[in-house]
């Protein structure tokens, strides 16, 4: 009963370094879910391990942190590379595993800081390690933010509250800008301020219009260019955004005169905007990403360029303007998804749509010549991604149109805002078959998109929406439309999504 008076050793299984390392060595290398779950469980147990010296607690956290990296990396790669092929339950399982671990890690590092501040046993020996602890906690919070952005969900206010509190502590103790080795390795040196700015700059970069792989590129670029970011207590050059350390609110662009408060901090890209432009020019000229740019994996060069240009727009002193005026309106819109469902709906083959469970009803908030801004219930968003093809029809319109999801964001956990680019407000279903096979091949349906006023290529070319993976530059087709047949020669793939191919064809001649 009085063991604690005698200074008895802790009964925590990881109190012994040998036992902890033996357990971690036995984790299943081929089952990252199981391994990450086990490591997260042991992080949670540290919250009640009051009999462990603080120095040992930090050693255990570090051991778990380092041991989890390969498992995190594997799951992250699966999520990003397989997002178009994963079943929904697999995608959710990966997301939950990775996000939960980052939350557990951030919470445990912050618990370490709290015990240090309270003078827990052995705290004096750890004074010099607190900048590293705070920086690691900040990085784990930024990665929570990233994974919430990957699902286009709202970022928990808890994240911003904790980041603000950690940064305020670092400022108060005078080490916010002190360089420390956060993790061993080539890119391991940083500062608390720099770690804070990684999260803040990623958040203001409007990632709600980026596919997951492009968001991954953006996050890597933000991290690598973070040395150029700036932060001040007063508005200054290169600081287009602000954050209040005492408020759990998202960072925002400085649009008007603010009432100054002690917690306000102004930040921005600084000279990173110029460095980013240099990188864009380099990639455009050489066709490859320079070797010193660490993207953490291999990405299509054009995708990288699109992500870089996106960042450049939001790091500029003047925010991007809308290309078209949006008109406020309130109306209902019927929505269907899945290529086959859209084709059958547009063609009129689907009957009694009002009783069809595949049709969803969204609320349109605004409209422009090029699209809609709509609200949808969060509960029905499992199938939705940036780049998803939609069939859409406003209540007061006679025909179905076709659009693509270009932007997603969530104001809360009940509804999600969707930006839709309308490809056409009416479409024609046509039938396709490989050349000279119309008589013996099963015909495939496609959607013929009407030409627009901006289309200057002439009437001899047309755009078609095909099922995903159907387009090939080596495959000419015959098309049946308006009771006539036409020969189509492929020109280029305009856009490929996980549920469609949008391609351009030249109409060479009427087929014999």
Order of alpha helices (4+ residues) and beta strands (2+ residues): alpha-alpha-alpha-alpha-alpha-alpha-beta-beta-alpha-alpha-beta-beta-beta-beta-alpha-alpha-beta-alpha-beta-beta-beta-beta-beta-beta-beta-beta-beta-beta-beta
